[in-house]
Structure formats: C-alpha cells, structure tokens
C-alpha cells in the first residue's frame, strides 16, 4: 500500500525533533503543572509509516513511548495510531487532518487538535473524556522544532542536538 501524496505532505509537517512543553489546565490533582520533553517524528524505512517517539518528564516521572502512524488505504487524510510505552501500555487511536490543515488525534479517552503555526512551531489542545461521555479541557502543549529527527536510546539521561 502506498501512502497518498496529500497525506504524506500533511504528515511531513511533523518530521523533526521538537521540544515540547505542556501546561495542565483541566483541574484535578495536576492542575497548573508544567511538563517538558521531546517529540521526534520520522518516516519508518520505506516511508509508508511514520514513527513518533515521546520522551517527557510528566506527573513526577519519565514517560517514554513509540507510536506508529499507519495510513488508511487510499485515504488522503486519516491514519491509525498505535502507541507502545515503556511500561507496556498499548494505546490505539485515529489521526486525521481537517480542511484547515490541523491534525486531530482521537482515541477513546483523550483527543487533541494540533495547529501548525509555521515551519518551526505548533501547538496542541488536549481534552479528556469524562465517564458521562462529555469532553473537558486537559492540557495545552507548545512545540518548538529543534531540527532533524534525532532519537536517543533509553539509557541516555539527556537529549543532545
């Protein structure tokens, strides 16, 4: 299956190493907390899937995850997202791009809208699903591009450029 050119162009906006910083806005025990880390997006060999690597300090600990974006056949705007974290959790969602070029990340319990501001910055607004099915604000995240994709192994304490 070959990725559609329009979807490839949309996903190419993500390629790179990003400094991420989030601010929890949705109340609860983490209200007001700020977290920081890195998000790295790159094409998997063969360039039919994208790999998203997450390495952040959040809620008092380090969270690392590897996520794969797998385009839906013949789709110009949607893809499956499967994430694996360092403690064994697997999460699944669907990613898509809307008519304004924003990236939507939708899963059962959380969703985000990512807005691209220029070639070197983007922001995300996250919401959480409540038990009654309604959505509430959770966090706002800003991303600053540091450069090309650069993935470091877990044994490293700090990223380098």
Buried (B, 14 or more C-beta within 10 A) or exposed (E): EEBBEEBBEBBEBBBBBBBBBBEBBBEEEBEEBEBEBBBBBBBEEEEBBBBBBBBBEBEEEEBBBBBBBBBBEEEBBBBBBBBBBEEEEEBEBBBBBEEEEBBBBBBEEBBBBBEBEEEEEBBBBBBBBEEEEEEEEBBBBBBEBBEEBBEBEEEEEEBEE
